[in-house]
Amino acid sequence: MPAGIAALAAAVARGERRALARAVTLAESTRDVDREHAGQLLACVAGRAGGALRLGVSGAPGVGKSTFIEALGNRLADRGRKLAVLAVDPSSAAAGGAILGDKTRMAALTRRAEVFIRPSPAGAVLGGVGRHTCDAVLLCEAAGYDTVIVETVGVGQSEVAAAAVTDLLLLLLSPLAGDELQGIKRGVMELADVVAVNKADGETLTAATLTAAECRAALNLVRPRSRAWRAEVLTCSAHSGESLAAVEDAVLRCHKALAESGELERRRAAQREERLWSEAAQRLLDKLRRDKKAAGLMPKLLRAVAAGDMTVTAAAGKLAGVEK
């Protein structure tokens, strides 16, 4: 192992913020040498990881995720928790990096010494989290952060991806009309452990209360994600701070219930298995894309498919070497 990687692992274990930032950058790199070094780094710090509360926060653009996370994060930090926020931003089309929008909207939280905020690019990965978000979570835990919030991009596939790297999922909603709420019931509600209807103040208070009631009714129609915890629906205002204490309490109670029932470890075990298959599949795809024989075969297969002489399924089989 390179001495530099060992030194970086030691610095991460000491909780040095700059070292953690460097480590996350290394984990996100797609260069082969960096992937090898990232694996060595993660192996060094693995024994220190795994003890944090991992919270996914998802919601549609404009719902106020950054404002909500800043408000909730300040409450958690005030309670003595050491918080890391991984804000998965849309990727820049020019450079491929994160656009950094979420970090600039959490200015007060960024200034706290006990809080680490890291914008990370979603890249080409669908689902609202990056390919190596899980590695970033483990590194934050190794650095001593006992609470890690993963903020996802958008809504839809985001819940599935966020649930694959966190212990529990908080779905943030705006006060919605009935028809809009109908559109997000299936698939989303069954993954949410806590639903918070934001902007429950002023003129939108009545609408937020109605939305929360409709969400509770919707939850009665879906199978609970866990036997140990029934998803709760609350209203709050990230802007005024109204009822944020209740949301924080629900998150902490949910995490405790999952841990005490053994559900937490079962979720993490399933996540590790899925991650193993996903990473193996991605590495095989990367290897295939770099294969000279495959590169030479690709133009012939494309012409055959375009001419109607071969189906895409058959061509893919030949490209993967499954069919001769």
Sequence and secondary structure as in RCSB ss.txt:
>XXXX:A:sequence
MPAGIAALAAAVARGERRALARAVTLAESTRDVDREHAGQLLACVAGRAGGALRLGVSGAPGVGKSTFIEALGNR
LADRGRKLAVLAVDPSSAAAGGAILGDKTRMAALTRRAEVFIRPSPAGAVLGGVGRHTCDAVLLCEAAGYDTVIV
ETVGVGQSEVAAAAVTDLLLLLLSPLAGDELQGIKRGVMELADVVAVNKADGETLTAATLTAAECRAALNLVRPR
SRAWRAEVLTCSAHSGESLAAVEDAVLRCHKALAESGELERRRAAQREERLWSEAAQRLLDKLRRDKKAAGLMPK
LLRAVAAGDMTVTAAAGKLAGVEK
>XXXX:A:secstr
  HHHHHHHHHHHTT HHHHHHHHHHHH  SHHHHHHHHHHHHHHGGG S SEEEEEE  TTS HHHHHHHHHHH
HHHTT  EEEEEEE B TTT SB  HHHHT HHHHT TTEEEEEEE TT SSSS TTHHHHHHHHHHTT SEEEE
E SSSSTHHHHHHTTSSEEEEEE    HHHHHTTTTTTTTT SEEEE   SGGGHHHHHHHHHHHHHHHTTS  S
 SS   EEEE  TTT TTHHHHHHHHHHHHHHHHHHTHHHHHHHHHHHHHHHHHHHHHHHHHHHH HHHHHHHHH
HHHHHHHTSS HHHHHHHHTTS  
